[in-house]
């Protein structure tokens, strides 16, 4: 039997990227680290900027990060090339008052974030990660990232002997009652603990006094690292492919691209999985704020009214993972539009504008694929099924910029453990890079 082909370095790098990014805040930190290594300079939104042609910058706002390489021409003349993706994924989030003591066990109260498949979180080895807010002795606030990358939590299933109806009625967990993970055993259930098990855990991880801990944004996470799988290494098995895979592709494309007359921007938003309606989501002002400052006050060739001109000479590739045809559920797919794993990027189309793609923007993406000899596919939802949406229509409506919605095909979307092709990551990066470097776009 012949040896499987080598895995592309872009795929290996994607797995490392996802492993470093258990939460949106960690994802932003990893993107920032890589941008800084490449010479990009961080910008403070509260300060004045003086942006230089050809230089790279980034802006962080919560779980959102924007990276920009200023064009060699003023934005109003060279136009804009935007890549959009999102950093968040469906998961279980820990409540503010999280400690639960029940029947001799320590548990944590959780709530669902986004449209996760709850059943995939049962009987998994879980850690936790996120951001913790601390208070110093002099009253100053400090923000710290934390990651407990070992199996400390588990949501146990109920034994079949006590739940025989599951075979006929299906698995229907109650989100309030049945999702609380076990953290440990309670040795003294009659004694109250004013600090709480979670604060003790966090204090130990951060090496601080528990009294300093104020609050947190914490998520449960699968502690099993991403992996390449399949008979010949065809697959990626990983958490958070939706949508850190497209965040990674956008970042790699920006770092790989050469400076061009057009200003190149990656927009990695938070909160897509819950509708994008936040200060750090696609419905917020963060991208428009950056572009307006760049075009009209603090970038090379800035002039009043330059942003609409830059937008008219620009376009966005909105990248969010796409539905591959499921071989066990092929009837859930539109018969003429059944994207396959490993067959290239997917152009997503919906006449109700749940995707922002038009014939013109689809044609642009197809042309870019042909330039790079990359195969591509098209996805349309079954007419009798509701279509999901993404950041594309939201950002397009806010900026008024022409947009195409695309993504690499995947299975198990919104599971704790998703899968995709190991061949597709490099293909998407190649097309995105070509887009960023393209000097002129069709009218």
C-alpha positions in Angstrom: 0.0 0.0 0.0 1.4 3.4 -1.0 2.1 6.0 1.6 -0.5 8.8 1.9 0.5 12.1 0.4 2.1 14.7 2.6 -0.3 17.2 4.4 0.1 20.8 3.1 1.8 23.2 5.4 -1.2 25.5 5.4 -3.3 22.7 6.8 -0.8 22.0 9.5 -0.7 25.7 10.4 -4.5 25.8 10.5 -4.5 23.0 13.1 -1.9 24.9 15.2 -4.0 28.1 14.9 -7.2 26.5 16.0 -5.5 24.7 18.9 -4.1 28.1 20.1 -7.6 29.7 19.9 -10.1 28.0 22.2 -12.2 31.3 22.5 -12.6 34.4 20.4 -10.3 36.3 22.8 -7.6 33.7 22.4 -8.1 33.7 18.6 -7.7 37.5 18.5 -4.5 37.2 20.7 -3.1 34.6 18.2 -3.9 36.8 15.2 -2.3 39.8 16.9 0.8 37.7 17.7 1.2 36.7 14.1 0.6 40.2 12.8 3.1 41.7 15.2 5.7 39.1 14.1 5.1 40.3 10.5 5.7 43.9 11.5 2.1 45.1 11.8 1.6 47.9 14.3 -1.2 48.0 16.8 -3.5 51.1 16.8 -5.3 52.6 19.8 -8.8 53.7 18.8 -8.7 56.5 21.3 -5.5 58.0 19.8 -4.8 60.0 16.6 -3.4 57.9 13.8 -0.9 58.7 11.1 -1.1 55.8 8.6 1.6 55.3 6.0 1.2 53.8 2.5 2.3 50.2 2.3 2.5 49.7 6.1 0.5 47.2 8.1 -1.6 47.9 11.2 -4.2 46.3 13.3 -7.1 47.3 15.7 -8.5 45.1 18.5 -12.0 45.6 19.9 -12.9 42.7 22.2 -13.2 39.5 20.3 -12.8 41.3 17.0 -9.6 42.2 15.2 -9.0 44.1 12.0 -5.8 43.9 10.1 -5.0 46.4 7.3 -2.2 47.0 4.9 -2.5 50.5 3.6 -2.5 50.7 -0.2 0.3 52.3 -2.2 -2.4 54.5 -3.7 -4.9 56.6 -1.7 -7.9 54.4 -0.8 -10.3 56.6 -2.9 -8.1 55.8 -5.9 -6.9 52.3 -5.2 -10.0 50.9 -3.7 -10.6 48.4 -0.9 -10.1 44.6 -0.7 -11.9 43.3 2.4 -11.9 39.7 3.7 -14.5 39.0 6.4 -14.8 36.1 8.8 -15.7 35.5 12.4 -13.8 34.3 15.5 -16.7 32.8 17.5 -18.2 29.3 17.5 -21.2 27.7 19.2 -20.4 26.4 22.7 -21.3 26.3 26.3 -20.6 29.5 28.3 -20.2 29.6 32.1 -22.7 31.8 34.0 -21.7 34.7 36.2 -22.8 32.9 39.4 -21.6 29.6 38.2 -21.1 27.4 41.3 -23.7 24.6 41.7 -23.7 22.1 44.5 -25.9 19.1 44.0 -26.0 15.6 45.5 -22.4 15.6 46.5 -21.0 17.1 43.4 -19.6 20.5 42.4 -21.0 21.6 39.0 -20.9 24.8 36.9 -24.0 26.6 35.6 -23.8 27.0 31.8 -25.9 28.5 29.0 -25.8 27.8 25.3 -24.0 30.2 22.9 -25.2 30.1 19.3 -26.9 27.1 17.6 -24.8 24.3 19.0 -25.6 20.6 18.7 -26.0 20.0 22.5 -25.8 16.3 22.3 -22.2 16.4 21.1 -21.0 18.0 24.3 -22.1 15.0 26.4 -19.4 12.5 27.6 -16.5 14.7 26.4 -13.3 15.6 28.2 -13.7 19.3 28.7 -11.5 22.1 29.8 -12.3 25.8 30.0 -10.9 29.0 28.6 -11.7 32.7 28.3 -11.1 36.1 29.9 -11.0 36.9 33.6 -11.3 40.4 35.1 -9.2 41.1 38.2 -9.1 44.0 40.6 -5.8 45.2 42.2 -5.3 46.5 45.7 -5.4 50.1 44.4 -8.7 49.5 42.5 -7.2 49.1 39.0 -8.8 46.6 36.6 -6.7 43.9 34.9 -7.8 41.6 32.1 -6.2 38.2 31.9 -6.6 35.3 29.5 -6.9 31.8 31.1 -6.8 28.4 29.6 -7.3 25.1 31.5 -6.2 22.7 28.8 -6.9 19.4 30.7 -10.0 17.3 31.3 -11.5 18.9 34.4 -15.2 18.9 33.4 -17.7 16.5 31.9 -21.4 16.5 31.1 -22.4 12.9 31.8 -25.2 11.1 29.9 -28.0 9.4 31.8 -27.7 5.6 31.7 -30.0 3.8 29.2 -31.4 1.8 32.1 -32.9 5.0 33.5 -33.9 6.5 30.2 -35.3 3.7 28.0 -37.6 6.1 26.2 -34.7 7.7 24.4 -34.8 5.0 21.7 -38.3 6.0 20.7 -38.5 9.6 21.7 -35.0 10.7 20.9 -32.4 12.6 23.0 -34.0 15.8 24.2 -31.9 17.4 27.0 -33.3 20.3 28.9 -30.8 23.1 28.6 -31.3 24.4 32.2 -31.4 21.0 33.9 -29.1 18.6 32.0 -26.1 20.6 30.6 -24.4 21.5 33.9 -20.9 19.8 33.8 -19.4 18.1 36.8 -16.3 19.8 38.2 -15.6 17.5 41.2 -16.9 15.9 44.3 -18.2 18.0 47.2 -16.5 16.6 50.4 -18.5 18.8 52.7 -22.0 19.4 51.2 -23.3 20.9 54.4 -20.6 23.6 54.6 -20.9 26.8 52.5 -17.8 28.1 50.6 -17.9 31.9 50.2 -15.2 31.8 47.5 -16.6 29.0 45.4 -15.0 26.1 43.4 -14.7 28.0 40.2 -12.9 31.0 41.8 -10.5 28.6 43.6 -9.8 27.0 40.2 -9.2 30.3 38.4 -7.1 31.7 41.2 -4.8 28.7 41.0 -4.5 28.9 37.3 -3.7 32.7 37.4 -1.7 32.6 40.6 -3.7 35.3 42.3 -5.8 35.7 45.4 -9.4 34.5 44.8 -10.6 37.8 46.2 -9.1 39.7 43.3 -11.3 37.9 40.8 -14.4 40.0 39.7 -16.0 38.3 36.8 -15.3 36.4 33.6 -16.2 35.4 30.0 -15.5 31.7 30.1 -16.3 28.8 27.7 -16.1 25.1 27.9 -13.7 23.5 25.3 -12.8 20.1 24.0 -9.3 19.3 25.2 -8.6 16.9 22.3 -6.3 18.6 19.8 -7.2 19.1 16.1 -6.0 16.2 13.9 -5.6 15.0 10.4 -7.6 11.9 9.7 -9.0 9.6 7.1 -7.5 6.7 5.2 -5.1 8.9 3.3 -5.1 12.0 5.5 -8.1 13.5 3.5 -9.8 15.0 6.5 -9.4 17.5 9.3 -11.1 16.6 12.6 -11.2 19.7 14.8 -13.3 21.9 17.0 -14.2 25.4 15.8 -13.6 25.0 12.1 -16.7 27.1 11.8 -15.3 29.7 11.6 -11.7 29.8 12.7 -10.7 28.1 9.5 -11.8 31.1 7.5 -10.3 33.5 10.0 -7.0 31.7 9.5 -7.3 31.7 5.7 -7.9 35.5 5.8 -4.9 36.1 8.1 -2.6 33.9 6.0 -3.7 35.6 2.8 -3.0 39.1 4.3 0.4 38.0 5.5 1.2 36.4 2.1 0.0 39.2 -0.1 2.3 41.8 -1.5 1.4 45.5 -1.1 -0.7 46.8 -4.0 -2.5 50.1 -4.9 -5.6 48.8 -3.1 -5.9 48.9 0.7 -6.2 45.3 2.0 -8.3 44.7 5.2 -9.2 41.5 7.1 -12.3 41.9 9.4 -12.5 39.1 11.9 -15.7 39.7 13.8 -17.1 38.3 17.1 -20.7 37.3 17.8 -21.7 36.1 14.3 -23.2 32.9 15.9 -25.7 35.0 17.8 -26.7 37.5 15.1 -23.8 40.0 14.9 -25.7 42.7 16.8 -23.0 44.0 19.1 -20.2 46.6 19.3 -17.8 43.9 18.1 -20.1 42.2 15.6 -20.6 42.8 11.9 -23.6 45.0 12.6 -21.5 47.3 14.7 -19.4 50.2 13.6 -15.9 48.9 14.0 -15.0 48.4 10.3 -16.8 51.5 9.1 -14.9 53.5 11.8 -11.6 52.1 10.7 -12.2 52.7 7.0 -13.6 56.2 7.5 -10.5 57.2 9.5 -8.2 55.7 6.9 -9.9 57.3 3.9 -11.0 60.7 5.3 -8.7 61.8 8.0 -5.7 59.7 9.0 -4.5 57.8 6.0 -2.4 58.8 2.9 -4.3 60.9 0.5 -7.2 61.3 3.0 -10.0 63.7 2.0 -13.5 64.4 2.9 -15.9 62.1 1.2 -13.2 59.6 0.2 -14.9 56.5 1.8 -17.8 56.2 -0.7 -15.3 56.4 -3.5 -13.1 53.8 -1.9 -16.1 51.5 -1.5 -17.1 52.0 -5.1 -13.7 50.7 -6.1 -13.8 47.8 -3.6 -15.3 44.4 -2.8 -15.6 42.0 0.1 -15.1 38.3 0.3 -17.2 37.1 3.2 -15.8 33.7 4.3 -17.8 31.4 6.5 -17.7 27.6 6.3 -20.1 25.9 3.9 -22.3 22.8 4.0 -20.8 19.8 2.2 -23.2 17.1 1.1 -23.6 14.5 3.8 -23.5 11.0 2.4 -26.0 9.7 5.0 -28.4 12.6 4.5 -28.0 13.6 0.8 -31.8 14.2 0.6 -31.3 17.3 2.8 -29.4 19.0 0.0 -30.5 20.7 -3.2 -30.0 18.0 -5.8 -28.1 20.3 -8.3 -26.0 22.0 -5.7 -24.2 19.4 -3.5 -20.7 20.6 -2.6 -18.2 17.8 -1.8 -15.4 17.7 0.7 -12.1 18.3 -1.0 -13.6 19.8 -4.2 -12.7 23.4 -3.5 -14.2 26.6 -2.1 -18.0 27.0 -2.2 -19.9 30.1 -3.5 -23.0 30.5 -1.4 -26.1 31.9 -3.2 -29.6 32.8 -1.9 -32.2 34.9 -3.7 -33.6 36.2 -0.3 -30.1 37.7 0.3 -29.4 35.5 3.3 -26.1 35.4 1.4 -24.9 38.6 -0.2 -23.6 37.0 -3.4 -24.8 38.4 -6.8 -24.0 37.2 -10.3 -21.3 39.9 -10.5 -19.6 39.0 -7.3 -19.9 35.3 -7.9 -18.3 35.9 -11.3 -15.4 37.8 -9.6 -14.7 34.9 -7.3 -15.0 32.3 -10.1 -12.5 34.4 -12.1 -10.1 34.4 -9.1 -10.4 30.7 -8.8 -9.6 30.2 -12.4 -6.5 32.5 -12.1 -5.2 30.2 -9.4 -6.4 26.9 -11.0 -8.5 26.2 -8.0 -11.8 24.2 -8.4 -14.9 25.8 -7.0 -18.5 24.8 -6.2 -21.8 26.4 -5.6 -24.3 26.0 -2.8 -28.0 26.7 -2.8 -30.3 25.6 0.0 -33.3 23.4 -0.7 -36.2 25.6 -1.5 -38.3 23.9 1.2 -35.7 24.5 4.0 -34.9 27.7 5.7 -31.5 29.1 4.8 -29.0 30.2 7.4 -27.0 33.5 7.0 -23.7 35.0 7.9 -21.8 38.3 8.2 -21.9 39.0 4.4 -25.3 40.5 4.1 -25.0 42.4 7.4 -21.6 44.0 6.5 -22.6 44.6 2.9 -25.7 46.5 4.0 -23.8 48.6 6.5 -21.0 49.6 4.1 -22.8 49.4 0.8 -19.9 47.3 -0.6 -20.4 44.5 -3.2 -19.9 41.2 -1.5 -19.6 37.5 -2.3 -20.3 34.8 0.4 -18.0 31.8 0.2 -16.6 29.1 2.5 -14.8 25.8 2.5 -17.1 22.7 2.6 -17.5 20.9 5.9 -19.6 18.3 7.9 -20.8 18.3 11.5 -21.2 22.1 11.5 -21.9 23.3 15.1 -20.8 20.1 16.7 -18.1 20.1 19.4 -16.0 18.3 16.8 -16.3 19.2 13.1 -14.7 17.9 10.0 -13.5 19.2 6.6 -11.0 18.4 3.8 -7.3 18.7 4.4 -6.9 19.9 0.8 -9.2 22.9 0.8 -7.4 25.3 3.3 -4.6 26.2 0.9 -7.0 26.6 -2.0 -9.0 29.2 -0.2 -5.8 31.1 0.9 -4.5 31.1 -2.7 -7.8 32.7 -4.0 -7.9 35.2 -1.2 -4.3 36.2 -1.8 -5.0 36.8 -5.5 -8.0 38.9 -4.5 -6.0 41.1 -2.1 -3.3 41.7 -4.7 -5.7 42.5 -7.6 -5.2 46.1 -8.6 -8.5 46.6 -10.4 -11.9 45.0 -10.1 -14.5 44.7 -12.9 -17.1 47.4 -12.9 
